[in-house]
Amino acid sequence: MPQAATALLNARWIVPVEPEGQVLEHHTLAIHEGRILAILPQAEAAIRYT
């Protein structure tokens, strides 16, 4: 069953602070009530969050 999120931000690239030097392509930030729930591939986010 999908989990609720207030926003799903799809990005071409996400550059996290850690681990250094990593670039995530075609990922989504799942946000709920101002907090980041997850950073995951866009296809997975579409299934996991509403």
PDB file of N, CA, C and O in Angstrom, chain B, residues numbered from 101:
ATOM      1  N   MET B 101       0.835  -1.180   0.000  1.00  0.00           N
ATOM      2  CA  MET B 101       0.000   0.000   0.000  1.00  0.00           C
ATOM      3  C   MET B 101       0.883   1.248   0.000  1.00  0.00           C
ATOM      4  O   MET B 101       1.796   1.351   0.819  1.00  0.00           O
ATOM      5  N   PRO B 102       0.629   2.190  -0.899  1.00  0.00           N
ATOM      6  CA  PRO B 102       1.455   3.409  -0.975  1.00  0.00           C
ATOM      7  C   PRO B 102       1.372   4.263   0.290  1.00  0.00           C
ATOM      8  O   PRO B 102       0.336   4.329   0.950  1.00  0.00           O
ATOM      9  N   GLN B 103       2.468   4.901   0.599  1.00  0.00           N
ATOM     10  CA  GLN B 103       2.582   5.782   1.760  1.00  0.00           C
ATOM     11  C   GLN B 103       2.321   7.218   1.302  1.00  0.00           C
ATOM     12  O   GLN B 103       2.653   7.573   0.171  1.00  0.00           O
ATOM     13  N   ALA B 104       1.736   8.040   2.160  1.00  0.00           N
ATOM     14  CA  ALA B 104       1.435   9.430   1.824  1.00  0.00           C
ATOM     15  C   ALA B 104       2.700  10.287   1.852  1.00  0.00           C
ATOM     16  O   ALA B 104       3.582  10.095   2.688  1.00  0.00           O
ATOM     17  N   ALA B 105       2.764  11.234   0.919  1.00  0.00           N
ATOM     18  CA  ALA B 105       3.830  12.229   0.879  1.00  0.00           C
ATOM     19  C   ALA B 105       3.198  13.545   0.452  1.00  0.00           C
ATOM     20  O   ALA B 105       2.306  13.560  -0.397  1.00  0.00           O
ATOM     21  N   THR B 106       3.653  14.651   1.034  1.00  0.00           N
ATOM     22  CA  THR B 106       3.107  15.956   0.648  1.00  0.00           C
ATOM     23  C   THR B 106       3.664  16.392  -0.692  1.00  0.00           C
ATOM     24  O   THR B 106       2.995  17.120  -1.426  1.00  0.00           O
ATOM     25  N   ALA B 107       4.874  15.966  -1.030  1.00  0.00           N
ATOM     26  CA  ALA B 107       5.479  16.344  -2.308  1.00  0.00           C
ATOM     27  C   ALA B 107       6.445  15.269  -2.767  1.00  0.00           C
ATOM     28  O   ALA B 107       7.144  14.646  -1.967  1.00  0.00           O
ATOM     29  N   LEU B 108       6.465  15.070  -4.070  1.00  0.00           N
ATOM     30  CA  LEU B 108       7.451  14.207  -4.714  1.00  0.00           C
ATOM     31  C   LEU B 108       8.178  15.078  -5.729  1.00  0.00           C
ATOM     32  O   LEU B 108       7.580  15.537  -6.702  1.00  0.00           O
ATOM     33  N   LEU B 109       9.457  15.303  -5.502  1.00  0.00           N
ATOM     34  CA  LEU B 109      10.253  16.150  -6.380  1.00  0.00           C
ATOM     35  C   LEU B 109      11.151  15.272  -7.241  1.00  0.00           C
ATOM     36  O   LEU B 109      12.113  14.680  -6.752  1.00  0.00           O
ATOM     37  N   ASN B 110      10.825  15.196  -8.529  1.00  0.00           N
ATOM     38  CA  ASN B 110      11.626  14.411  -9.472  1.00  0.00           C
ATOM     39  C   ASN B 110      12.764  15.270  -9.992  1.00  0.00           C
ATOM     40  O   ASN B 110      12.558  16.408 -10.415  1.00  0.00           O
ATOM     41  N   ALA B 111      13.956  14.715  -9.956  1.00  0.00           N
ATOM     42  CA  ALA B 111      15.134  15.467 -10.383  1.00  0.00           C
ATOM     43  C   ALA B 111      15.957  14.659 -11.374  1.00  0.00           C
ATOM     44  O   ALA B 111      16.040  13.435 -11.281  1.00  0.00           O
ATOM     45  N   ARG B 112      16.559  15.357 -12.316  1.00  0.00           N
ATOM     46  CA  ARG B 112      17.469  14.703 -13.260  1.00  0.00           C
ATOM     47  C   ARG B 112      18.709  14.236 -12.515  1.00  0.00           C
ATOM     48  O   ARG B 112      19.197  13.126 -12.727  1.00  0.00           O
ATOM     49  N   TRP B 113      19.219  15.115 -11.624  1.00  0.00           N
ATOM     50  CA  TRP B 113      20.385  14.780 -10.806  1.00  0.00           C
ATOM     51  C   TRP B 113      20.155  15.247  -9.376  1.00  0.00           C
ATOM     52  O   TRP B 113      19.581  16.310  -9.139  1.00  0.00           O
ATOM     53  N   ILE B 114      20.607  14.446  -8.437  1.00  0.00           N
ATOM     54  CA  ILE B 114      20.666  14.830  -7.025  1.00  0.00           C
ATOM     55  C   ILE B 114      22.087  14.530  -6.575  1.00  0.00           C
ATOM     56  O   ILE B 114      22.597  13.429  -6.781  1.00  0.00           O
ATOM     57  N   VAL B 115      22.718  15.522  -5.959  1.00  0.00           N
ATOM     58  CA  VAL B 115      24.087  15.353  -5.465  1.00  0.00           C
ATOM     59  C   VAL B 115      24.027  15.399  -3.938  1.00  0.00           C
ATOM     60  O   VAL B 115      23.972  16.481  -3.353  1.00  0.00           O
ATOM     61  N   PRO B 116      24.036  14.238  -3.294  1.00  0.00           N
ATOM     62  CA  PRO B 116      23.976  14.217  -1.834  1.00  0.00           C
ATOM     63  C   PRO B 116      25.290  14.667  -1.197  1.00  0.00           C
ATOM     64  O   PRO B 116      26.350  14.596  -1.819  1.00  0.00           O
ATOM     65  N   VAL B 117      25.206  15.125   0.041  1.00  0.00           N
ATOM     66  CA  VAL B 117      26.401  15.538   0.782  1.00  0.00           C
ATOM     67  C   VAL B 117      27.263  14.306   1.082  1.00  0.00           C
ATOM     68  O   VAL B 117      28.486  14.347   0.950  1.00  0.00           O
ATOM     69  N   GLU B 118      26.620  13.230   1.479  1.00  0.00           N
ATOM     70  CA  GLU B 118      27.324  11.975   1.744  1.00  0.00           C
ATOM     71  C   GLU B 118      26.636  10.861   0.990  1.00  0.00           C
ATOM     72  O   GLU B 118      25.406  10.855   0.951  1.00  0.00           O
ATOM     73  N   PRO B 119      27.319   9.942   0.404  1.00  0.00           N
ATOM     74  CA  PRO B 119      28.760   9.873   0.260  1.00  0.00           C
ATOM     75  C   PRO B 119      29.260  10.895  -0.754  1.00  0.00           C
ATOM     76  O   PRO B 119      28.599  11.179  -1.753  1.00  0.00           O
ATOM     77  N   GLU B 120      30.406  11.426  -0.484  1.00  0.00           N
ATOM     78  CA  GLU B 120      31.015  12.463  -1.313  1.00  0.00           C
ATOM     79  C   GLU B 120      31.259  11.957  -2.731  1.00  0.00           C
ATOM     80  O   GLU B 120      31.713  10.831  -2.934  1.00  0.00           O
ATOM     81  N   GLY B 121      30.951  12.805  -3.702  1.00  0.00           N
ATOM     82  CA  GLY B 121      31.237  12.475  -5.087  1.00  0.00           C
ATOM     83  C   GLY B 121      30.174  11.652  -5.795  1.00  0.00           C
ATOM     84  O   GLY B 121      30.326  11.349  -6.979  1.00  0.00           O
ATOM     85  N   GLN B 122      29.115  11.287  -5.112  1.00  0.00           N
ATOM     86  CA  GLN B 122      28.068  10.481  -5.730  1.00  0.00           C
ATOM     87  C   GLN B 122      27.044  11.398  -6.404  1.00  0.00           C
ATOM     88  O   GLN B 122      26.710  12.457  -5.873  1.00  0.00           O
ATOM     89  N   VAL B 123      26.553  10.988  -7.568  1.00  0.00           N
ATOM     90  CA  VAL B 123      25.497  11.707  -8.272  1.00  0.00           C
ATOM     91  C   VAL B 123      24.389  10.708  -8.573  1.00  0.00           C
ATOM     92  O   VAL B 123      24.618   9.691  -9.227  1.00  0.00           O
ATOM     93  N   LEU B 124      23.190  11.005  -8.092  1.00  0.00           N
ATOM     94  CA  LEU B 124      22.039  10.136  -8.325  1.00  0.00           C
ATOM     95  C   LEU B 124      21.263  10.676  -9.517  1.00  0.00           C
ATOM     96  O   LEU B 124      20.850  11.836  -9.514  1.00  0.00           O
ATOM     97  N   GLU B 125      21.062   9.853 -10.528  1.00  0.00           N
ATOM     98  CA  GLU B 125      20.336  10.278 -11.722  1.00  0.00           C
ATOM     99  C   GLU B 125      18.908   9.745 -11.687  1.00  0.00           C
ATOM    100  O   GLU B 125      18.664   8.608 -11.284  1.00  0.00           O
ATOM    101  N   HIS B 126      17.959  10.596 -12.121  1.00  0.00           N
ATOM    102  CA  HIS B 126      16.542  10.232 -12.212  1.00  0.00           C
ATOM    103  C   HIS B 126      16.023   9.700 -10.871  1.00  0.00           C
ATOM    104  O   HIS B 126      15.469   8.604 -10.797  1.00  0.00           O
ATOM    105  N   HIS B 127      16.209  10.483  -9.834  1.00  0.00           N
ATOM    106  CA  HIS B 127      15.745  10.128  -8.495  1.00  0.00           C
ATOM    107  C   HIS B 127      14.661  11.102  -8.034  1.00  0.00           C
ATOM    108  O   HIS B 127      14.460  12.159  -8.632  1.00  0.00           O
ATOM    109  N   THR B 128      13.978  10.729  -6.973  1.00  0.00           N
ATOM    110  CA  THR B 128      12.889  11.519  -6.404  1.00  0.00           C
ATOM    111  C   THR B 128      13.150  11.771  -4.935  1.00  0.00           C
ATOM    112  O   THR B 128      13.605  10.888  -4.207  1.00  0.00           O
ATOM    113  N   LEU B 129      12.853  12.998  -4.505  1.00  0.00           N
ATOM    114  CA  LEU B 129      12.831  13.323  -3.075  1.00  0.00           C
ATOM    115  C   LEU B 129      11.387  13.187  -2.631  1.00  0.00           C
ATOM    116  O   LEU B 129      10.517  13.890  -3.145  1.00  0.00           O
ATOM    117  N   ALA B 130      11.117  12.306  -1.698  1.00  0.00           N
ATOM    118  CA  ALA B 130       9.777  12.168  -1.127  1.00  0.00           C
ATOM    119  C   ALA B 130       9.755  12.995   0.153  1.00  0.00           C
ATOM    120  O   ALA B 130      10.554  12.767   1.061  1.00  0.00           O
ATOM    121  N   ILE B 131       8.833  13.958   0.220  1.00  0.00           N
ATOM    122  CA  ILE B 131       8.763  14.883   1.346  1.00  0.00           C
ATOM    123  C   ILE B 131       7.377  14.800   1.972  1.00  0.00           C
ATOM    124  O   ILE B 131       6.369  14.747   1.268  1.00  0.00           O
ATOM    125  N   HIS B 132       7.338  14.790   3.296  1.00  0.00           N
ATOM    126  CA  HIS B 132       6.064  14.805   4.020  1.00  0.00           C
ATOM    127  C   HIS B 132       6.179  15.760   5.192  1.00  0.00           C
ATOM    128  O   HIS B 132       7.028  15.596   6.069  1.00  0.00           O
ATOM    129  N   GLU B 133       5.303  16.766   5.191  1.00  0.00           N
ATOM    130  CA  GLU B 133       5.255  17.774   6.251  1.00  0.00           C
ATOM    131  C   GLU B 133       6.627  18.400   6.505  1.00  0.00           C
ATOM    132  O   GLU B 133       7.034  18.577   7.653  1.00  0.00           O
ATOM    133  N   GLY B 134       7.337  18.735   5.420  1.00  0.00           N
ATOM    134  CA  GLY B 134       8.610  19.433   5.516  1.00  0.00           C
ATOM    135  C   GLY B 134       9.827  18.572   5.811  1.00  0.00           C
ATOM    136  O   GLY B 134      10.930  19.100   5.951  1.00  0.00           O
ATOM    137  N   ARG B 135       9.655  17.270   5.908  1.00  0.00           N
ATOM    138  CA  ARG B 135      10.782  16.362   6.187  1.00  0.00           C
ATOM    139  C   ARG B 135      10.995  15.421   5.014  1.00  0.00           C
ATOM    140  O   ARG B 135      10.038  14.925   4.419  1.00  0.00           O
ATOM    141  N   ILE B 136      12.246  15.182   4.692  1.00  0.00           N
ATOM    142  CA  ILE B 136      12.576  14.231   3.623  1.00  0.00           C
ATOM    143  C   ILE B 136      12.364  12.817   4.152  1.00  0.00           C
ATOM    144  O   ILE B 136      12.972  12.405   5.140  1.00  0.00           O
ATOM    145  N   LEU B 137      11.489  12.089   3.473  1.00  0.00           N
ATOM    146  CA  LEU B 137      11.228  10.700   3.847  1.00  0.00           C
ATOM    147  C   LEU B 137      12.225   9.760   3.185  1.00  0.00           C
ATOM    148  O   LEU B 137      12.709   8.808   3.798  1.00  0.00           O
ATOM    149  N   ALA B 138      12.525  10.049   1.911  1.00  0.00           N
ATOM    150  CA  ALA B 138      13.390   9.139   1.160  1.00  0.00           C
ATOM    151  C   ALA B 138      13.932   9.821  -0.085  1.00  0.00           C
ATOM    152  O   ALA B 138      13.353  10.784  -0.589  1.00  0.00           O
ATOM    153  N   ILE B 139      15.046   9.309  -0.565  1.00  0.00           N
ATOM    154  CA  ILE B 139      15.583   9.639  -1.879  1.00  0.00           C
ATOM    155  C   ILE B 139      15.705   8.301  -2.586  1.00  0.00           C
ATOM    156  O   ILE B 139      16.480   7.438  -2.175  1.00  0.00           O
ATOM    157  N   LEU B 140      14.931   8.137  -3.656  1.00  0.00           N
ATOM    158  CA  LEU B 140      14.896   6.844  -4.315  1.00  0.00           C
ATOM    159  C   LEU B 140      14.649   7.016  -5.810  1.00  0.00           C
ATOM    160  O   LEU B 140      14.226   8.085  -6.249  1.00  0.00           O
ATOM    161  N   PRO B 141      14.910   5.970  -6.597  1.00  0.00           N
ATOM    162  CA  PRO B 141      14.680   6.053  -8.039  1.00  0.00           C
ATOM    163  C   PRO B 141      13.234   6.441  -8.345  1.00  0.00           C
ATOM    164  O   PRO B 141      12.315   6.048  -7.626  1.00  0.00           O
ATOM    165  N   GLN B 142      13.036   7.211  -9.409  1.00  0.00           N
ATOM    166  CA  GLN B 142      11.714   7.726  -9.751  1.00  0.00           C
ATOM    167  C   GLN B 142      10.679   6.626  -9.931  1.00  0.00           C
ATOM    168  O   GLN B 142       9.546   6.776  -9.475  1.00  0.00           O
ATOM    169  N   ALA B 143      11.034   5.537 -10.577  1.00  0.00           N
ATOM    170  CA  ALA B 143      10.084   4.441 -10.798  1.00  0.00           C
ATOM    171  C   ALA B 143       9.616   3.837  -9.476  1.00  0.00           C
ATOM    172  O   ALA B 143       8.436   3.523  -9.315  1.00  0.00           O
ATOM    173  N   GLU B 144      10.533   3.678  -8.544  1.00  0.00           N
ATOM    174  CA  GLU B 144      10.188   3.128  -7.233  1.00  0.00           C
ATOM    175  C   GLU B 144       9.320   4.107  -6.442  1.00  0.00           C
ATOM    176  O   GLU B 144       8.381   3.695  -5.761  1.00  0.00           O
ATOM    177  N   ALA B 145       9.632   5.399  -6.531  1.00  0.00           N
ATOM    178  CA  ALA B 145       8.861   6.419  -5.815  1.00  0.00           C
ATOM    179  C   ALA B 145       7.413   6.449  -6.302  1.00  0.00           C
ATOM    180  O   ALA B 145       6.497   6.636  -5.502  1.00  0.00           O
ATOM    181  N   ALA B 146       7.201   6.269  -7.587  1.00  0.00           N
ATOM    182  CA  ALA B 146       5.850   6.285  -8.143  1.00  0.00           C
ATOM    183  C   ALA B 146       4.988   5.163  -7.579  1.00  0.00           C
ATOM    184  O   ALA B 146       3.771   5.308  -7.469  1.00  0.00           O
ATOM    185  N   ILE B 147       5.612   4.053  -7.225  1.00  0.00           N
ATOM    186  CA  ILE B 147       4.889   2.914  -6.668  1.00  0.00           C
ATOM    187  C   ILE B 147       4.706   3.074  -5.156  1.00  0.00           C
ATOM    188  O   ILE B 147       3.653   2.746  -4.610  1.00  0.00           O
ATOM    189  N   ARG B 148       5.734   3.574  -4.499  1.00  0.00           N
ATOM    190  CA  ARG B 148       5.779   3.607  -3.031  1.00  0.00           C
ATOM    191  C   ARG B 148       5.012   4.765  -2.387  1.00  0.00           C
ATOM    192  O   ARG B 148       4.525   4.627  -1.265  1.00  0.00           O
ATOM    193  N   TYR B 149       4.896   5.907  -3.081  1.00  0.00           N
ATOM    194  CA  TYR B 149       4.278   7.096  -2.499  1.00  0.00           C
ATOM    195  C   TYR B 149       3.122   7.613  -3.340  1.00  0.00           C
ATOM    196  O   TYR B 149       3.089   7.461  -4.561  1.00  0.00           O
ATOM    197  N   THR B 150       2.161   8.239  -2.629  1.00  0.00           N
ATOM    198  CA  THR B 150       1.022   8.874  -3.313  1.00  0.00           C
ATOM    199  C   THR B 150       1.148  10.367  -3.191  1.00  0.00           C
ATOM    200  O   THR B 150       0.297  11.101  -3.694  1.00  0.00           O
TER     201      THR B 150
END
